[in-house]
Amino acid sequence: MQGPNYHVTARHLIGGDGGWDYLSLDTNNDQLYITRGSYVMVVNPSDGKVLARIPGFDRAHGVAFAYDVGRGYATSGGDSTIRVIDLASHMVVAKVRAQVDDDGIVYDPSSHLVFSMNGDAHSMTIVDPAHDTNVANVPLTGKPEFGIADGVGHVFVNITDKGEIDEVDIAGRRVMRHWPLAPCTSPTGLAIDTEHHRLFTGCRSGVMAISDAQAGKLVTTVPIGQGVDAARFDPATQLAFASCGDGTITVIHEDTPDTYRVVQTVKTMNGARTMELDPRTHALYTASATFGALPPGRRGRPPVLPNSFTLLTVQR
């Protein structure tokens, strides 16, 4: 069977200083939000034009969209707040107190609530967008990375320090169960197939762990690249994606809810570890920059060369 033939179809040099984290697509306004540490960049994904730069963040991580109130909710992990952004003006209109190291964030249209995953606090903050208030801080079983709502009363959360998933009962404000993902370790990105109740976890150990959300157990693992940070699932094509820092996107087909196979490995750009999916066009967006050399004797991430930040579009 012929592969889906995803490939990089566009590269837009965006520039700007700072690192980056999540990419989040506002599908109502066709705008891509990219967190850049001290600010959030809003970009037209079709041509890479920068539409806005929202300042004042301290370690910006993720953005979630509550379209029924016309606002975005962006985590600022350094000061443990969630910034409320008016989607029309791109202005911060409120701040909500979360807990330490708020990172991933998701909006659930069924409950009309926002959920932030607070890494160092080992908790999940629940925000009511109707009043922009913190209505609960739910203790988790370990350090969360990212979460996803199933639309029927639950939020699933990757617990990165334990290699597990927590299932949170929204109404009860509590973890109702959790299960291991071994051999997956350091789970990061998370996506869901709501029709078949399957969760897709990107793991830094080089696999995607696929769970049965109803049974609360691991189904299988599939090999992916190294340095994964994001996972997405496209229900129209039954394809799951894992974007990895080694410059690849692994494409996995769901043959049946219990059978999966890698159908393509797309070459992107070194460091392009985060990703977004447009469910309308099936395009993927990822981003990275050009890196310089580390000074002699120094370890860690190499420096980003100025104004080299680039947005990539990946399509079939």
C-alpha positions as CSV (number, residue, x, y, z in Angstrom):
1,M,0.0,0.0,0.0
2,Q,1.4,3.4,-1.0
3,G,2.2,5.8,1.8
4,P,0.4,9.1,2.3
5,N,3.4,11.1,0.9
6,Y,3.4,14.0,3.3
7,H,6.2,16.5,2.6
8,V,7.2,20.0,3.4
9,T,5.3,22.3,1.0
10,A,6.2,25.7,2.4
11,R,8.9,27.3,4.5
12,H,8.3,30.8,5.9
13,L,11.1,32.7,7.6
14,I,9.4,34.4,10.5
15,G,12.4,35.4,12.7
16,G,11.9,36.9,16.1
17,D,14.0,36.3,19.2
18,G,13.6,33.6,21.9
19,G,12.8,29.9,21.8
20,W,9.4,28.4,21.2
21,D,7.0,25.8,22.5
22,Y,3.5,24.9,21.4
23,L,1.8,25.8,18.1
24,S,-1.9,26.3,18.4
25,L,-4.3,27.0,15.5
26,D,-7.2,29.3,15.9
27,T,-9.4,27.7,13.3
28,N,-12.2,30.4,13.6
29,N,-9.8,33.1,12.5
30,D,-7.2,31.1,10.5
31,Q,-4.4,32.3,12.9
32,L,-1.5,30.3,14.3
33,Y,-0.4,31.1,17.9
34,I,3.3,30.3,18.6
35,T,4.6,30.7,22.2
36,R,8.1,32.3,22.3
37,G,9.0,32.5,25.9
38,S,8.4,36.1,26.8
39,Y,5.7,36.7,24.2
40,V,3.2,34.9,22.0
41,M,3.4,35.4,18.2
42,V,0.3,35.3,16.0
43,V,1.0,34.3,12.4
44,N,-1.0,33.8,9.2
45,P,-0.2,30.2,8.5
46,S,-0.7,30.5,4.7
47,D,2.1,33.1,4.2
48,G,4.0,33.3,7.5
49,K,3.1,37.0,8.0
50,V,3.3,38.0,11.7
51,L,-0.1,39.5,12.6
52,A,0.6,40.3,16.3
53,R,3.1,39.9,19.1
54,I,1.5,39.6,22.5
55,P,4.1,40.6,25.2
56,G,4.4,40.2,28.9
57,F,4.8,36.4,29.4
58,D,7.1,34.6,31.6
59,R,7.8,31.2,29.9
60,A,4.8,31.0,27.6
61,H,3.9,27.4,26.8
62,G,0.4,26.6,25.4
63,V,-2.7,28.3,24.1
64,A,-6.3,27.0,24.1
65,F,-9.3,28.6,22.4
66,A,-12.7,29.1,23.9
67,Y,-14.7,30.3,20.9
68,D,-18.0,30.7,22.7
69,V,-16.4,33.6,24.6
70,G,-14.1,34.8,21.9
71,R,-10.9,34.3,24.0
72,G,-7.7,32.4,24.1
73,Y,-6.1,31.1,27.3
74,A,-2.3,31.0,27.4
75,T,-0.1,29.5,30.1
76,S,2.8,31.6,31.6
77,G,4.7,29.0,33.6
78,G,7.2,31.4,35.1
79,D,4.7,33.3,37.1
80,S,2.0,30.6,37.4
81,T,-0.7,32.5,35.6
82,I,-3.0,32.0,32.6
83,R,-3.3,35.0,30.4
84,V,-6.7,35.6,28.8
85,I,-6.4,36.9,25.2
86,D,-9.2,38.6,23.3
87,L,-9.0,36.9,19.9
88,A,-10.2,39.9,18.0
89,S,-7.7,42.5,19.3
90,H,-4.9,40.1,20.5
91,M,-4.9,42.0,23.8
92,V,-4.4,40.4,27.2
93,V,-7.7,41.2,29.0
94,A,-7.3,39.2,32.3
95,K,-5.0,37.0,34.3
96,V,-6.1,33.9,36.2
97,R,-3.9,32.4,38.9
98,A,-2.9,28.8,38.2
99,Q,-0.3,26.8,40.1
100,V,3.5,26.4,39.7
101,D,4.8,25.6,36.2
102,D,1.6,25.7,34.3
103,D,2.4,24.2,30.9
104,G,-0.1,22.4,28.6
105,I,-3.6,23.8,28.3
106,V,-6.8,22.6,26.8
107,Y,-10.4,23.8,26.4
108,D,-13.3,21.4,26.6
109,P,-16.4,22.7,24.7
110,S,-18.7,20.2,26.3
111,S,-18.1,21.5,29.9
112,H,-17.1,25.0,28.8
113,L,-14.0,24.8,31.0
114,V,-10.3,25.4,30.5
115,F,-7.7,23.0,32.0
116,S,-4.0,23.8,32.6
117,M,-1.4,21.1,33.5
118,N,0.9,22.4,36.2
119,G,4.1,20.5,36.1
120,D,6.0,21.2,39.3
121,A,2.7,21.6,41.3
122,H,1.6,18.1,40.1
123,S,-1.9,19.5,39.6
124,M,-4.5,20.6,37.0
125,T,-6.1,24.0,37.3
126,I,-9.7,24.4,36.1
127,V,-10.8,27.8,34.8
128,D,-14.3,29.0,34.1
129,P,-14.2,31.2,31.0
130,A,-17.6,32.7,31.8
131,H,-16.0,34.6,34.7
132,D,-12.2,34.0,34.1
133,T,-11.8,32.5,37.5
134,N,-9.9,29.5,38.9
135,V,-12.6,27.1,40.1
136,A,-10.4,24.2,41.2
137,N,-6.9,22.9,41.5
138,V,-7.0,19.1,41.1
139,P,-4.1,17.1,42.5
140,L,-2.6,14.7,40.0
141,T,-0.4,11.5,40.7
142,G,2.8,13.1,39.3
143,K,4.2,15.8,37.0
144,P,1.8,16.5,34.1
145,E,2.9,17.5,30.6
146,F,-0.1,17.7,28.3
147,G,-3.8,16.8,28.6
148,I,-6.8,16.2,26.3
149,A,-10.5,16.2,26.9
150,D,-12.8,13.4,25.5
151,G,-15.9,15.6,25.4
152,V,-17.9,13.3,27.7
153,G,-16.7,14.4,31.1
154,H,-13.0,13.4,31.3
155,V,-9.6,14.9,30.9
156,F,-6.6,12.6,30.2
157,V,-3.2,13.7,31.3
158,N,0.3,12.4,30.5
159,I,2.3,12.1,33.8
160,T,5.8,12.5,32.5
161,D,7.8,11.6,35.6
162,K,6.0,8.3,36.1
163,G,5.2,7.2,32.5
164,E,1.5,7.0,33.2
165,I,-1.8,8.5,32.2
166,D,-4.2,10.1,34.8
167,E,-7.9,10.2,34.0
168,V,-9.6,13.1,35.6
169,D,-13.4,13.2,36.3
170,I,-14.4,16.8,35.5
171,A,-17.5,16.9,37.6
172,G,-15.9,15.1,40.6
173,R,-12.7,17.2,40.3
174,R,-10.5,14.2,41.0
175,V,-8.3,11.6,39.4
176,M,-10.6,8.6,39.0
177,R,-7.9,6.2,37.7
178,H,-4.5,6.0,36.2
179,W,-2.5,3.4,34.3
180,P,1.1,2.7,33.2
181,L,2.4,3.2,29.7
182,A,5.6,1.1,29.9
183,P,7.8,0.7,27.9
184,C,7.0,4.4,27.3
185,T,8.9,6.8,29.5
186,S,8.8,10.6,29.7
187,P,5.4,11.0,27.9
188,T,4.8,14.5,26.4
189,G,2.3,15.1,23.5
190,L,-1.2,13.6,23.7
191,A,-4.0,13.2,21.1
192,I,-7.3,11.4,21.0
193,D,-9.5,9.4,18.6
194,T,-12.8,10.1,20.3
195,E,-14.8,7.7,18.0
196,H,-12.7,4.7,19.0
197,H,-11.6,5.9,22.5
198,R,-7.9,5.7,21.7
199,L,-5.2,8.0,23.2
200,F,-1.9,8.6,21.4
201,T,1.0,9.5,23.7
202,G,4.4,10.6,22.3
203,C,7.2,9.3,24.5
204,R,10.8,10.5,24.7
205,S,11.8,6.8,24.8
206,G,11.2,6.7,21.1
207,V,7.7,5.2,20.9
208,M,4.1,6.3,20.6
209,A,2.0,4.6,23.3
210,I,-1.6,3.9,22.3
211,S,-4.2,3.4,25.1
212,D,-7.8,2.3,25.3
213,A,-9.4,5.2,27.2
214,Q,-12.5,3.2,28.1
215,A,-10.6,0.2,29.5
216,G,-7.8,2.3,31.0
217,K,-5.0,0.3,29.6
218,L,-2.1,0.3,27.1
219,V,-3.0,-1.3,23.7
220,T,0.4,-1.1,21.9
221,T,3.4,1.0,21.1
222,V,4.8,2.0,17.7
223,P,8.3,3.4,17.1
224,I,8.8,7.1,16.4
225,G,11.7,9.5,16.2
226,Q,13.7,11.0,19.0
227,G,12.8,14.1,21.1
228,V,9.1,14.0,20.6
229,D,7.0,16.9,22.0
230,A,3.7,16.9,20.2
231,A,1.1,14.3,19.0
232,R,-1.9,14.8,16.8
233,F,-4.7,12.6,15.3
234,D,-6.7,13.3,12.2
235,P,-10.0,11.4,12.3
236,A,-10.7,12.0,8.6
237,T,-7.6,10.0,7.6
238,Q,-7.2,7.8,10.7
239,L,-3.6,9.0,10.9
240,A,-1.7,9.9,14.1
241,F,1.4,12.1,14.0
242,A,4.4,12.5,16.3
243,S,6.7,15.5,15.8
244,C,10.3,15.0,17.0
245,G,13.3,17.1,17.7
246,D,15.4,14.9,15.4
247,G,13.7,16.7,12.5
248,T,11.1,14.1,11.7
249,I,7.3,13.6,11.9
250,T,6.3,9.9,12.2
251,V,3.0,9.1,10.5
252,I,1.0,6.2,11.9
253,H,-2.1,4.6,10.4
254,E,-4.9,3.2,12.6
255,D,-5.8,0.1,10.7
256,T,-8.2,-1.0,13.5
257,P,-8.5,0.4,17.0
258,D,-6.0,-2.2,18.2
259,T,-3.7,-2.3,15.1
260,Y,-1.3,0.4,14.0
261,R,1.6,0.8,11.7
262,V,4.1,3.4,10.6
263,V,3.3,4.5,7.0
264,Q,5.8,7.4,6.6
265,T,8.6,9.3,8.3
266,V,8.6,12.9,7.1
267,K,11.8,14.9,7.2
268,T,11.2,18.4,8.5
269,M,13.9,20.4,10.3
270,N,16.3,19.7,13.2
271,G,14.6,20.9,16.4
272,A,11.0,20.9,14.9
273,R,9.6,19.1,17.9
274,T,6.2,20.8,18.2
275,M,3.3,20.7,15.8
276,E,-0.3,21.6,15.0
277,L,-2.9,20.0,12.7
278,D,-5.5,21.9,10.7
279,P,-8.4,19.4,10.7
280,R,-10.1,21.2,7.8
281,T,-7.2,21.0,5.3
282,H,-5.2,18.1,7.0
283,A,-2.1,20.3,6.8
284,L,0.5,20.1,9.6
285,Y,2.5,23.0,10.9
286,T,5.8,22.8,12.7
287,A,8.6,25.2,13.4
288,S,12.3,25.4,14.2
289,A,15.4,27.6,13.8
290,T,19.0,27.4,12.8
291,F,21.3,26.5,15.6
292,G,24.9,27.7,16.2
293,A,27.7,25.8,17.9
294,L,28.1,25.5,21.6
295,P,31.2,27.3,23.1
296,P,34.0,24.9,23.9
297,G,33.4,23.0,27.2
298,R,29.7,24.0,27.4
299,R,26.8,21.6,27.4
300,G,23.1,21.9,26.8
301,R,21.0,23.3,23.9
302,P,23.0,25.1,21.2
303,P,22.2,28.8,20.7
304,V,19.5,29.8,18.2
305,L,20.9,32.0,15.4
306,P,19.2,35.4,15.3
307,N,16.1,35.8,13.1
308,S,16.3,32.2,11.8
309,F,13.0,31.0,13.2
310,T,11.0,29.2,10.4
311,L,7.5,27.9,10.0
312,L,7.0,24.8,8.0
313,T,3.9,23.5,6.3
314,V,3.6,19.7,5.8
315,Q,0.9,18.4,3.4
316,R,0.2,15.5,1.1
